[in-house]
Amino acid sequence: MTLFWILSAALVIVALPFVIWPLWRNTASNNDVLRDAANLEILRDQSAELDADLQNSLLTQEAYDQGRRELQVRLLDEVKTTEAPARVPRNPAKILALVLLVLVPLGSVSLYRALGNPKALLPPAQQGAAADGFGVIRSEAALQELEAKLVKLPENPDGWLTLGRSYKELQRYDDAVRAYEHLVKLMPNEAQLWTDYADAKAMSHGQSLLGEPTKYLNKALELDANNTTALALAGSAGMERGDYVAAITYWQKLVSLLPADYPDVQMISDGINQAREFLAQQKGGKEKLAKLPTLETPVEVAANPALAITGKVSLSPALRAKASPDDFVFILARAAEGPKMPLAVIRKQVKDLPMAFTLDDSMAMQPQMKLSGFDKVVVLARVSKTGTPMSQPGDLEGTAGIVKPGSKGLNITIDTVK
């Protein structure tokens, strides 16, 4: 940064002579006044000499009168003004040159601080104080400063991207949506921007990917069919709406694009297996499943026993008439504050009740959403008429309330009609 200012000062010093020197030597506007003043001074000296010569009897009165008349004629010819100035006026061009000598350097620095980006001069390590991670600003004052700059420069995509990422990181999802909405208008052909827009929109609407977020994900995949983030979210959206074919298709393509040692491959594979199980239970699902490619190497996801949730589920006798023995029972855990998608799911049937259960990370429905990743979860059991774990009108439900991962011995009674 010091080098930058040194070079800037050198450039200003080089430029100043080209501005100052022409003004400094530009005295044409005062030439007439200065010439008149000089001529007048000469005539005064000659008049004084005539007076001295007359007094010293060096001139006759007639010669003196003749000399005075000649001086008066020269005065009229050579001096444009009959009154000599009290003092020689200052040259305004020189005054302007002195003013610019001070204002140009000061003005250049002030202008850069107002319109430039001084933080860009900092080394990466120091830039982190204002923007860390992937261009994320955590300071409220810095965010307000960026907002103000974007009001003046609304066509700056880098600024809007930083703003969107920062608001998303700070969980100000409505503000993040606003930033990404502006950004996709500036750069409508960037798949990742549409993906981030979908994610922010989902987070601002109860963490659901249904509706507009799904539309934005489809747009992202139209632009880049191999965008891994869009594929992961599109698979999750498919699971959320019960479209298991879409979930399987997106996630299997995602697995094919990721390296074999990618940490979340196991979780994605388990999500695919869950989607296959749910699809097989739907009407006509087995036929659809037969047309889908299979995972070449299904992988078991390791679970931490200490964070597993255990308990027992039973159906209230008052609701037995409303349930068929073949109806599906989903026992699941979801975040108490966060996405509505289940973090872990077990699928059984009413005829299996009452039954003991264990929920752990190996039962996650979607990538990067593990039971152990949340401090508080809601554990519930649901009798579903549609074969999907998502709540539907007419489902029967019971809950153990909010618990921590690792809770043991929960008792859940399915006793409520949705």
Protein Blocks (a to p, Z undefined) as FASTA:
>chain_A
ZZmmmmmmmmmmmmmmmmmmmmmmmmklmmmmmmmmmmmmmmmmmmmmmmmmmmnopacf
klmmmmmmmmmmmmmmmpmbfbdcfbdcddfklmmmmmmmmmmmmmmmmmmmmmmcfklm
pcfklmmmmogcjhiafbfklmmmmmmmmmmmmmlmklmmmmmmmmmmnopaklmmmmmm
mmmmmmmmbfklmmmmmmmmmmmnooiaghjlmmmmmmmmmmomklmklmmmmmmmmmmn
opaklmmmmmmmmmmmpcfklmklmmmmmmmmmmmmmmmmpghklmmmmmpccdfbdcdd
dddfklpccddddddfklmmmpcfkbccddddddfbdcfbdfbdcdddfklpccdddddf
klcfbehiafklpfbdcddddddfklpabdcehiacddebjadehiahiacddfbdZZ
